[in-house]
Amino acid sequence: MQSALKSGKTFAQGRWARIVPPLVLVVFWQVLAVALQSRTLPPPTEVLVGLWQELFGGDLLFHLGMTLGRVAISFVVAMLVGTGLGILMGSSRPWDRVLDSFLILALNIPALVTIILCYIWFGLSETAAVIAVTVNKIPMVAISLREGARAVDKNLLQVARVYRLSRRDTFFKVYLPQLLPYLFGSARNGLSIIWKIVLVVELLGRSNGVGFQIGNFFHFFDIKGILAYTLAFVMVIFIVEALLLRPLESYLNRWRT
Amino acid sequence: MTFLSVDVRKKTYANGCCAIENLSFSAQAGEFVAIVGPSGAGKTSLLNLIAGLDQEMQGSIDCSLGPQRQGQPRISFMFQEPRLMPWLSVRQNLEMVITPEVQLKQRTPLPDLLALVGLPGCGDLFPGQLSGGMQRRVALLRAFIVEPDLLLMDEPFQSLDAPTAHQLRLLLQDLWQRTRPTVLFVTHSLREAISLADRILFLSGQPSKVILDLPVELQHPRTIEDSAVQKLHEHLLNQYPQLLGGQLASVASAKENVAP
């Protein structure tokens, strides 16, 4: 690590650039926790031990799995519906006008309101939970994809028309690739927003999941548990980013030189 | 045999400005027709109408294949820019336009076609990795690979340096003589038109119509430097000094075959 830090030029390009900053944060946290000796700030070592115990002795995997399942379903539904809506609004002026005020409305209703209303209207069910999350995310995807659809190059669509490409080829080979940057933008945004909302949903009306567990820890003032669960989730997000999103993105962007 | 007959009575832009008025001409199957006119003469609009990209006009455009062939005529369009999909490799860009119907006729394998247009082994490169001239070659091959009946070209070699444009014009003539589609080649360069076409249509300024229909009876292939091309160019500009501005000089026009 020292040698990497010394050669400043290569540092920002190397893989250490991703690893060192979090390590610095952890060290800072450890020092602070040891110095303060406060019950409300356990040191990272203790959190790691807690994570270990929850992982092998407790129910962390179960709750994490439930949460991830909800995140996955809500994510897929929100991306599909939001993308469809965004493309519709970006490519058709009349639809844009009709739906625009709904979009602004949906974008600005607080997540808490939709969650509570969904629980009241649809009962304390899994469906209500997923609806509440997707309703919160769909307008954000739609807004971003609408920009993308508006920026689509008409010249390339002319090529598709002249050469009589099928609708399917036109969509997947000419249209969709132009939306990819917007799709990735909303996917990243989406994951972060969705898992935040899923936790609130779980806290308010589910009897399992990370949100439910964190609610329990809150009652017992178990800060170590809260941080251990958070850490577990952060690691999952990092893994998704490193193993899924980033490789996929660099594969799809390989033509940019 | 008349293959294409165009009769645009009126084409107006969205802003109400009249682009084309009473423009009519026809082209034989396998004929190479150049269309020359001042900038803003609605040349691109005309090609868009013929390609069916734009359908708002008064008039008619007929493209008939004759009795021996069924179905719609195949049209290719080479635009001012190469307009390749930057996210698809050269091979994918070409395969994209090969519909099942074309595939049946296609006998030459893709790598051989790439070699034919001077891009051997470039199939897996992306358009961004090619020079402007090479991208034009891919676009040219894309236009010919579907074996079109009608090929529309909109100043395709405009922004290239002279030697590259020269090579591409030779390649175009080579490809054209293999399958002999009808070509409408829009350009504002009279030399380029003379060096390529069997016939040149000169357009007036806005609203445009055909002011001169000139057959070019020279041997193919030609280049811009050929003395016959140079001579015809000089002769035309002497006879009609304002031809490229979209006007026939009244004194000299009496003897030529002026289009109605």
HADDOCK unambig.tbl for C-alpha pairs under 7 A between the chains (distance, minus, plus):
assign (segid A and resid 156 and name CA) (segid B and resid 83 and name CA) 6.24 0.50 0.50
assign (segid A and resid 158 and name CA) (segid B and resid 53 and name CA) 6.95 0.50 0.50
assign (segid A and resid 162 and name CA) (segid B and resid 51 and name CA) 6.73 0.50 0.50
assign (segid A and resid 162 and name CA) (segid B and resid 75 and name CA) 6.86 0.50 0.50
assign (segid A and resid 162 and name CA) (segid B and resid 76 and name CA) 6.55 0.50 0.50
assign (segid A and resid 162 and name CA) (segid B and resid 77 and name CA) 6.69 0.50 0.50
assign (segid A and resid 163 and name CA) (segid B and resid 76 and name CA) 6.53 0.50 0.50
assign (segid A and resid 163 and name CA) (segid B and resid 97 and name CA) 5.87 0.50 0.50
assign (segid A and resid 165 and name CA) (segid B and resid 97 and name CA) 6.66 0.50 0.50
assign (segid A and resid 174 and name CA) (segid B and resid 85 and name CA) 6.94 0.50 0.50
assign (segid A and resid 255 and name CA) (segid B and resid 86 and name CA) 6.79 0.50 0.50
assign (segid A and resid 255 and name CA) (segid B and resid 87 and name CA) 5.49 0.50 0.50
assign (segid A and resid 255 and name CA) (segid B and resid 126 and name CA) 5.88 0.50 0.50
assign (segid A and resid 257 and name CA) (segid B and resid 128 and name CA) 6.81 0.50 0.50
